[in-house]
Amino acid sequence: MMKKVLVFLLIVSISMFSFVPVAYGDESINHESIAHTEQSDMNQKKRLSEMTDNELKAFLLEYVNGYKADETNQESMFRFLKDNLAQFDSAGETPIPYGYTLYWTWTKQIDEGIKAYYNGEPQSQNTGFRDNPIQNEFYQVPSYMYTCNCYGYAIGIHVLANPGFSDDDITLNIISDNVWKIAQYVKADLQSTYFNKQCVKTTAICPSGSILSTGKEVICVRKGYDSNNIPCDYHFMRLTTSGWLHKPGNSAILRHTVAHSSSVDWVDEYTYNGINWYSSSIVYSDTIVYIIYKANHNYGSLQYTGVNYHSGAYHYYEKAYVCADCNDKYGAYYVSVPCSGSPHQGPRGE
């Protein structure tokens, strides 16, 4: 388990994560040379945002090592680049507002390709794609800003990690894994020896801030979709006494300012300094799943659990100690009641 945690600290190793390729049409890759602009200065190279689809694919093939090495994900990486051309067309390090760790790897690989394409010469610097945030306000620039994603921030480890990182048998698939399954990966992490939070509940009901006074912690997760409405990312937030805080990718910590509801989409906006604001094309519009957890269970007295079945001349009822917070059971066993059939006899004790 610790080995996997350390692996997540090395961004370059994240390319080992599996990623299901997505078909985006039948357009074939024409590995033509990338054309230059028809300006008087023929040494001026065409910007990525000015390229055709075939020119973008040719750029990836010629300059991005990760694209050449991973034929399975070439179309997905191309779509990722095309959906984020505004960010990649800026100078310096491209923002990484994503939770999914594979995109951190792709962003760095494409950035290296862009630098090689321009021979290391800087492009014009963007000062921000949005004048003011729509759903957030600036909260803090943490010391770990560039090495921690939304999940690492939400669960308090302040590193780059995908849900399920504590279990070598779990590999997140952002396309096919629904938000409830992602929440189960989080549960596995929380209940691992790394955290030892045994009482974990998942629900679609948003808890109030007063829950924090009971010693419970709360985070939430939601899946995001690209411009083609294809699942492409996840995002986490953490409930605090200051409200819902979150950290989009490698950017600053924000406070979410709109009420939580699965009927209200989250926009992907972010900042590095609270002055210049940016946004991506991702929209988080799936069900919001809340994960409520604490260290220990709250088992009550022995009780009937509601689980029952009929077999032969008996009806069987389950009894167990049930956690009042997460419904976990222990010490479960069945008691039998003589019963000839429907209507079944109810439990009478042992």
N, C-alpha and C positions, 0 to 999 in steps of 0.2 A: 504493500500500500504506500509506504513512504517513498519507494522508488518511483511510483507513478506521480506522486505530488511533486517530487523534484524534477521529473521530466517536464511537467507543465511550466516550470520556471524558465525553460529554454524554448523560446518562441520558435526557433528554427526547427525543433523537433516535432512541432505540431502537425507538420505536413503528413505525418504517419497516420493521422486520424482518417477513418474511412469516410467517404462522402459519395452519396449516390448521384450519378450524373443525371442531368435533366435534359430532356430533348426540347430544344427551342426552335424547331423548324428544320427544314431540309436544305438550308443554304449550305453549299459546299465551301470548304476552305480553299481559297485560291491564294497560294503563297507567292503573290506578286510582290515586287519591291514596293516599299512605301514611297508614295509620290511626294514630291516637294510642292510647296505652294507656287502659284504662277505669278509671283511677285518679281520685281526687277532684280532683287537680290536672290539668286538661285541657291545660295547657301542657307537661306532661312528655311528650317524644316517645318513641315506641317504639324500643327498642334494635334493632340489626340482627339480633341473635340471636333476637329475639322475632317477627321478621317472617315472613310466608308467602313462598313463592317469588314470587308475583305482586307482593307489596310490595317485595321485594328488587329485582326488575326495574324496578319503578316508581322506586325510589330511584336506581338506576343511570341510568335515562333522564333523570331530573330533575336530578341533581346531578353526574354524572360525565361530563365532556366527552369523554373518550376513548371511552366506551361509545356516546354519541350519534354520534360521528364515524366509527366503524368498525362498520358493520352486519354485515360478514362475520364478525367475531369476537365478536358480542354474546353468543351462547350460551356460548362458551368463557369469556368474562370473567365471566359470571354464575356458572358452575360454579366458577371460580377463587375468587370471593368466597364462595360458599356453603361450599366446602371449608375455608376459612380464617376462618370467622366469629369464632372465639375470638380470633385475633390482631387482626382488624379491630375488634372490639368493645372493645378496650382504649384507653387514653388515649395521646395523643402520637403519635409516629411509629410506624407499624406495622413490626414486624420484617420483613426480607426475607431469608429463609433459602434462597433459590433460586439456582441457577446460571444458568438460562435468563434472558437479559437482558430479554426482553419482560415477564416478571413484575415486574421492577423498575419498569418504566414503569407497568404496571397498578396496582401497589401505591401508587405515588405519586399516580396519578390518583384512585384510590378514597379515599385519605387526604384529598385535597383536597375530595372530595365529602362525606366524613363531617364535615369541619370546617364546610363550608357548611350541611349538614343540621342540625347542632347550633349553628349561629350562632357557631362558634368556641369554644363552652363546652366545657371538658374533661369527659371521662367518668371513671369510677372507674379508678384505675391498677391494672393487674395486676402482681403481684410475681413471677410465674413459674407455668408450667403443670406443672412437674415438680420434685419435691423434689431428686432426685439424677439425674445422667445414667446411662444404661444401658450405653452403648458408648464413651463418651468421657470425657476429663478436660480441664480448662481448661489452656491452654498460654500464651497471650499475647494482649494487646490491642495490635494494631499501629496505627501512625499513620494508615494508609490503610484502616482498618476499614470506613468507610462508603462507600468509592469503589471497592472491589475485590471481585469474586466469587471462587468457588472455582477457576475456570479461570485467571483472572489471577494468583491466588496460586500455583497449582501450577506454572505455567510461569515465574514469577518476574518478571512485568512490573507487578504490583500495580495493575492497572486493571480496569475492567469490560469483559469481552470474551467473545464466543462462539467456540467452535472454528471455524476457517476465516476468522478476521478479516483475515488477511494477503492473502487472495485475493478481489477484488471479484466474482469469478464464483461464489463459494460463499455460499450462504444456508442456514443450518442450519434444518431442519424437525424439530422435536422429536417430532412424531407419527410420521412415516414413516421418518426416518433411524435405522437400527439402530445399536447401540453400536459395531460394527466400522466403520461408515461415519463415525461421529463421530471415531473414532480416526484415520481417514485424513485428516480435516480437521485434526486436531492435527499429523499428520505434515507436511501442507502448510505449516502455520505454522512448525514447527520447521526445515524445510528452506528456508524463505524467507530473504531477505537480512536480515530483522529478527533472526533467531537464528543462521542458518548452521550448524545442526546436521544434517550430511548423513547420518550413520549412525543410522537410526531403525528400531526393530523393534517390532512389535506381537505380543502373545502372551496367552493365557489362563492361563499358568503364572506364579504369583507368585514373583518372585525373592527371594532372601534379602538381608538388609541388607549382607552382605559385598560385594555387587556394587558398592557405592559406592566401595570402595577401588580399583577398576579404572578409575576416572575416568568411569564412566557415571552418568547421571541417570535416575531412574525416577519416572513418575507413573502414575496409573491413573484410569479413568473407568467409570462405571456409570449406567444410566438408571433413573429413578424413575417411579412410577405413583401416580395419585391414588386416591381412595376408590372410583372406578368402574373401577379397574384399566386406566386409559387412560394411555399414556405422556405425561408432563407435564414432566419435568425431567431434568437430568443432574447428576452430582456428581463432582468430581475430588479426589484425594488425592496427596500427594507423599511419597516415601520419603526420610527423612533419618536422620542418625545418632541422632536422638531418637525414631525410629519413624515411623509414618505420620501426617503432619500434614495438616490440611485446614481450610478456612475456609468454613463454610456462609453463603452470601450476604454480607450486610453485617454479620455478627457476628464474634466473636473467633475466633482460631486455636485449634483443638483437637488433642489427640493421641488417635488411635483406639486403643482398648484391647482389641479383640477380634481374633482371628486372621482373616486374609483368606481367604474362601472364597465362591464363588458360590452355595453352598447356605445361607449365612447372610445374611439381609437386613440392610441398613443402615437404621437409624431416623434420621429427620431431627430431631435435637436440637441445640440451640445456646444460647449465652449471650453476654452483652455485658460481663460483669464477673466471671465465674467463681462468682457467688453465686446469682443467679436464672437458672434454666434453663427453656427453652421447647421445644416440639415442634410439628411440623406434621403434617398427615395423609399426607404423601408417604412412600412406602416405596421404597427403592432395592433392587430384587430381581433385576435383570437380570444377565447375565454380566459379570464384572469383566474389563476389558481393560487389560493393562499395556503401557505405552509406554516402551521403554528406548532412550536416545539418548546420543550424544556427537558431537563435532565432526567427526571424520574416520573414514573407513572403514579396515578392517583387511584389505586384499586380500592373498591368498596367491599362490602360483604358478599358472600357467595350468593349468586342469583341465577335465575333462568335467563338465558341469553336470547331466546326467541327462535333458536335453531331447533328443529324437530323433524322427525320422519316416522313413517309407519312401516312395520315389517312383521308379517305373520299375525300372531294374536296380540301383539304389543305395539304401543306407540312410545317413541323415545324422545326425551327432551334433554337438551344440553344445559348443564349448569357450569358456571365458571366465575372467577373473580374478574370483573370488567373495569377497565380504567374509565373514569368519568370524563376524562379529557380527550382521549383518542380512541376509545372503544377497544383497545388491545385486551386480549384475554389470556389468563394463565390458569392452570389447574383445572382445565375443562374435562368433564366426564358426562356420561349420559345416565339418566334414570329412566326406567321403563314403567309403563302403566298398562295393565291389561286392557285391551281394546279390540273389539270385533270389527271395527271399520268406521266409516263416516256415519254420523259425526264422531270425531275422535274424542277420546277421553282426555281431559286436561291433566296437567301435572298435579300430583297430590303429595309430593314430598318423596323422601327416599325410603 
